[in-house]
Amino acid sequence: MIRLGERQSLQILKKTNEGLFLSDSVDGQNVFLPAAETEEEMKAGDSIEVFVYKDNRQNLLSTTKQTRLEMGGIALLSVKSVTDFGAFLEWGLDKDLFLPFKEQRGTIKEGARVLVKLYVDKSGRLCATMKISNTLSSESPFKEGDAVWGTVYDINPEMGAFIAVSNLYHGMVPKREMFKIFQMGEKIEAWVDSAREDGKLNLTFRKKAYATMDGDADMLLEELKKNGGFLPFNDSSEPDEIRDRFGMSKRAFNRAVGRLFKQHMIDLEDGGIRLKQ
């Protein structure tokens, strides 16, 4: 059976001036390959590897071109244009790939990059969807402390940013770790904070405390020097205020302050921390 949206080896059934008719040699179904993509020495009975899709009239077509996405896979594609009913993505074929409005996540703009997979809609045409969660695996090889990369594929303001780690595995940056505004399709680098019981990965942009404590303390020391030796932040400060000012969690801030205090480099005051003279 000829498989829509996949590369497959098909047999040349018939050769004409317009192109080749290919068959799967199983159920007699055939598909056309335009002459512009054929070679002179090709003949009936030969096998050729092609990708199968549908033209604007919903007729089966094949191509020898390499597409950036196949059925069952995930790829980061560029948005070529946006309309009221959806967006069109570049994926290696002359016919752009349609991303329906209902299959989008967030606001899609021309020139943006989105992580998508293929599906066949009710009319039998190939389309893209940003709903890729059920395609990602929970069986990653990563463990706590590992450095990873991934792509932002969804954002929930109440939960955090959903990440396709290596574009293959489930990952998430919890809300408490979101020190910046993420964009859909953005590539990020992070560390594995923990692996949940279901196999999904919680990510952090900060190394474990033992690796970052010195860096946080050094940063606070520099900030103290830049601000006349005083910073109006302490254990009573709100977590969001600390995150916005220093780009770290309140826990990390308290660890850094504690380290500086133990080294007799700062004094703790009611209104903040002060550099020792």
Secondary structure per residue as TSV (DSSP state, phi and psi in degrees):
chain	resnum	aa	ss	phi	psi
A	1	M	-	360.0	132.1
A	2	I	-	-71.0	130.5
A	3	R	-	-106.0	118.3
A	4	L	T	-69.5	133.8
A	5	G	T	82.8	13.3
A	6	E	S	-131.0	154.4
A	7	R	E	-84.0	139.7
A	8	Q	E	-158.1	157.3
A	9	S	E	-92.2	120.7
A	10	L	E	-121.4	157.2
A	11	Q	E	-98.6	138.6
A	12	I	E	-71.8	116.5
A	13	L	E	-88.6	-40.8
A	14	K	E	-154.4	142.0
A	15	K	E	-114.4	128.6
A	16	T	-	-130.2	174.5
A	17	N	S	-65.5	-27.7
A	18	E	S	-80.9	-23.0
A	19	G	E	155.1	-159.2
A	20	L	E	-114.2	144.3
A	21	F	E	-103.1	124.2
A	22	L	E	-110.6	150.4
A	23	S	E	-136.3	154.5
A	24	D	-	-88.2	-1.5
A	25	S	S	58.6	20.4
A	26	V	S	-115.4	-60.8
A	27	D	S	-111.6	8.9
A	28	G	-	81.1	-1.5
A	29	Q	-	-68.0	142.0
A	30	N	E	-132.9	162.9
A	31	V	E	-142.3	149.9
A	32	F	E	-95.6	140.7
A	33	L	E	-121.2	114.5
A	34	P	E	-57.3	148.8
A	35	A	G	-59.1	-30.7
A	36	A	G	-61.3	-18.7
A	37	E	G	-109.5	14.6
A	38	T	-	-108.5	167.5
A	39	E	-	-119.8	151.3
A	40	E	T	-57.2	-39.1
A	41	E	T	-76.7	-6.6
A	42	M	-	-67.2	139.0
A	43	K	-	-145.5	163.5
A	44	A	T	-55.9	135.8
A	45	G	T	100.7	-22.3
A	46	D	-	-72.6	157.6
A	47	S	E	-106.2	147.1
A	48	I	E	-144.3	141.9
A	49	E	E	-92.6	126.4
A	50	V	E	-139.8	163.7
A	51	F	E	-105.3	135.3
A	52	V	E	-107.7	130.2
A	53	Y	E	-144.8	-168.7
A	54	K	E	-124.1	144.2
A	55	D	-	-82.4	-174.2
A	56	N	T	-63.8	-20.7
A	57	R	T	-95.1	8.3
A	58	Q	-	68.0	26.1
A	59	N	-	-89.6	143.0
A	60	L	E	-65.7	132.2
A	61	L	E	-133.3	158.2
A	62	S	E	-128.3	159.9
A	63	T	E	-147.1	149.2
A	64	T	-	-91.4	-4.1
A	65	K	S	-67.0	151.3
A	66	Q	-	-87.2	118.9
A	67	T	-	-88.2	157.4
A	68	R	S	-85.6	-4.6
A	69	L	-	-150.0	139.3
A	70	E	-	-130.6	164.6
A	71	M	T	-58.1	131.8
A	72	G	T	92.9	-9.9
A	73	G	-	-107.2	177.4
A	74	I	-	-132.1	139.9
A	75	A	E	-147.8	152.3
A	76	L	E	-94.6	112.6
A	77	L	E	-117.2	152.3
A	78	S	E	-87.3	141.0
A	79	V	E	-83.3	117.7
A	80	K	E	-84.1	-41.4
A	81	S	E	-154.9	159.4
A	82	V	E	-128.8	135.0
A	83	T	-	-124.7	-179.4
A	84	D	S	-70.1	-21.6
A	85	F	S	-109.6	-1.3
A	86	G	E	161.0	-172.1
A	87	A	E	-124.3	159.8
A	88	F	E	-118.3	133.6
A	89	L	E	-113.1	145.5
A	90	E	E	-83.8	129.4
A	91	W	-	-143.8	17.1
A	92	G	S	104.2	-6.6
A	93	L	S	-112.4	159.4
A	94	D	S	-63.2	-36.4
A	95	K	S	-84.9	117.2
A	96	D	-	-68.9	155.3
A	97	L	E	-88.5	129.2
A	98	F	E	-85.7	131.1
A	99	L	E	-115.1	98.8
A	100	P	E	-59.8	152.2
A	101	F	G	-56.9	-41.2
A	102	K	G	-70.0	-13.0
A	103	E	G	-100.9	8.2
A	104	Q	-	-92.6	160.3
A	105	R	-	-127.5	122.5
A	106	G	S	75.0	-166.6
A	107	T	-	-93.2	124.4
A	108	I	-	-100.0	130.1
A	109	K	-	-123.8	151.7
A	110	E	T	-59.0	133.8
A	111	G	T	92.9	-14.2
A	112	A	-	-72.6	166.1
A	113	R	E	-117.9	135.7
A	114	V	E	-130.7	144.3
A	115	L	E	-91.8	120.9
A	116	V	E	-139.6	167.4
A	117	K	E	-131.2	168.0
A	118	L	E	-91.9	149.8
A	119	Y	E	-150.8	163.8
A	120	V	E	-104.8	122.1
A	121	D	-	-79.8	-178.0
A	122	K	T	-63.1	-24.5
A	123	S	T	-88.5	-0.2
A	124	G	S	89.3	11.8
A	125	R	-	-99.6	153.6
A	126	L	E	-76.0	130.9
A	127	C	E	-137.4	169.5
A	128	A	E	-108.7	153.5
A	129	T	E	-140.0	144.6
A	130	M	S	-90.8	0.7
A	131	K	-	-85.1	80.5
A	132	I	-	-103.7	-0.9
A	133	S	G	-53.0	-43.5
A	134	N	G	-75.4	-1.9
A	135	T	G	-95.4	-22.0
A	136	L	S	-75.1	151.9
A	137	S	B	-98.3	147.6
A	138	S	S	-99.6	4.8
A	139	E	-	-107.4	69.0
A	140	S	-	-86.7	159.0
A	141	P	S	-87.0	1.7
A	142	F	-	-87.3	151.4
A	143	K	-	-130.3	172.3
A	144	E	T	-54.3	130.2
A	145	G	T	94.7	-12.2
A	146	D	-	-70.5	141.3
A	147	A	E	-81.4	134.1
A	148	V	E	-137.9	165.8
A	149	W	E	-128.6	160.4
A	150	G	E	-169.5	-179.1
A	151	T	E	-123.6	134.1
A	152	V	E	-72.4	121.3
A	153	Y	E	-118.0	-9.9
A	154	D	E	-163.3	153.3
A	155	I	E	-136.2	128.6
A	156	N	E	-119.6	110.3
A	157	P	T	-54.5	-26.9
A	158	E	T	-88.4	-17.3
A	159	M	T	-115.9	-46.4
A	160	G	E	144.9	-160.2
A	161	A	E	-106.1	132.1
A	162	F	E	-90.7	129.6
A	163	I	E	-121.0	134.1
A	164	A	E	-90.5	98.7
A	165	V	E	-70.2	124.5
A	166	S	T	57.5	17.6
A	167	N	T	58.5	25.7
A	168	L	T	-133.1	-31.4
A	169	Y	E	-120.7	154.4
A	170	H	E	-69.1	130.3
A	171	G	E	-147.3	160.0
A	172	M	E	-151.6	136.7
A	173	V	E	-99.4	107.9
A	174	P	E	-60.5	157.1
A	175	K	G	-53.3	-38.2
A	176	R	G	-66.1	-18.3
A	177	E	G	-100.3	1.2
A	178	M	-	-86.1	92.6
A	179	F	-	-92.2	6.5
A	180	K	S	-153.4	172.0
A	181	I	-	-90.0	123.4
A	182	F	-	-91.2	153.4
A	183	Q	-	-113.8	144.1
A	184	M	T	-60.1	135.1
A	185	G	T	84.4	-1.2
A	186	E	-	-72.4	136.5
A	187	K	E	-87.6	133.0
A	188	I	E	-127.1	156.3
A	189	E	E	-120.9	135.2
A	190	A	E	-154.1	-174.7
A	191	W	E	-122.2	151.8
A	192	V	E	-77.1	117.3
A	193	D	E	-82.5	-39.7
A	194	S	E	-167.7	157.7
A	195	A	E	-108.7	124.0
A	196	R	-	-74.0	169.0
A	197	E	T	-60.8	-30.6
A	198	D	T	-84.2	4.4
A	199	G	S	92.1	-11.6
A	200	K	-	-74.6	150.5
A	201	L	E	-101.3	130.6
A	202	N	E	-91.4	128.5
A	203	L	E	-109.8	155.1
A	204	T	E	-139.7	152.1
A	205	F	S	-94.0	7.0
A	206	R	S	-122.1	136.0
A	207	K	-	-66.5	168.4
A	208	K	-	-58.7	157.3
A	209	A	H	-51.8	-41.3
A	210	Y	H	-65.0	-24.5
A	211	A	H	-91.2	-24.0
A	212	T	H	-108.1	-11.0
A	213	M	H	-58.4	-44.9
A	214	D	H	-62.7	-40.9
A	215	G	H	-64.7	-40.7
A	216	D	H	-65.9	-42.7
A	217	A	H	-64.7	-41.0
A	218	D	H	-63.0	-40.3
A	219	M	H	-64.4	-43.8
A	220	L	H	-63.2	-37.8
A	221	L	H	-61.9	-43.0
A	222	E	H	-65.6	-39.8
A	223	E	H	-64.8	-37.8
A	224	L	H	-61.9	-43.7
A	225	K	H	-65.1	-37.5
A	226	K	H	-71.5	-24.4
A	227	N	T	-111.6	36.7
A	228	G	T	69.7	20.3
A	229	G	T	85.9	7.2
A	230	F	E	-138.9	138.7
A	231	L	E	-128.2	126.5
A	232	P	S	-80.5	52.1
A	233	F	-	-135.9	140.6
A	234	N	-	-157.4	-162.5
A	235	D	T	-65.8	-16.3
A	236	S	T	-88.5	-8.5
A	237	S	S	-69.3	149.6
A	238	E	-	-71.4	142.8
A	239	P	H	-54.9	-40.4
A	240	D	H	-65.5	-36.1
A	241	E	H	-64.5	-42.5
A	242	I	H	-66.9	-42.9
A	243	R	H	-62.8	-44.1
A	244	D	H	-66.8	-35.6
A	245	R	H	-82.7	-40.3
A	246	F	H	-116.9	-9.0
A	247	G	S	69.7	30.0
A	248	M	S	-140.3	162.7
A	249	S	-	-74.8	163.6
A	250	K	H	-63.9	-35.5
A	251	R	H	-61.7	-44.5
A	252	A	H	-65.4	-38.1
A	253	F	H	-61.2	-46.6
A	254	N	H	-64.3	-36.6
A	255	R	H	-63.2	-43.4
A	256	A	H	-66.0	-43.0
A	257	V	H	-61.3	-43.8
A	258	G	H	-60.9	-38.4
A	259	R	H	-65.7	-44.5
A	260	L	H	-66.0	-36.6
A	261	F	H	-66.7	-43.1
A	262	K	H	-65.5	-27.3
A	263	Q	T	-87.7	8.4
A	264	H	T	57.3	38.2
A	265	M	-	-102.9	-16.9
A	266	I	E	-138.3	161.5
A	267	D	E	-112.8	144.7
A	268	L	E	-95.7	123.4
A	269	E	E	-120.3	167.0
A	270	D	T	-59.3	-36.2
A	271	G	T	-97.5	-0.9
A	272	G	E	161.0	-153.3
A	273	I	E	-121.3	143.0
A	274	R	E	-127.5	137.2
A	275	L	E	-71.5	131.1
A	276	K	-	-67.6	143.2
A	277	Q	-	-84.6	360.0
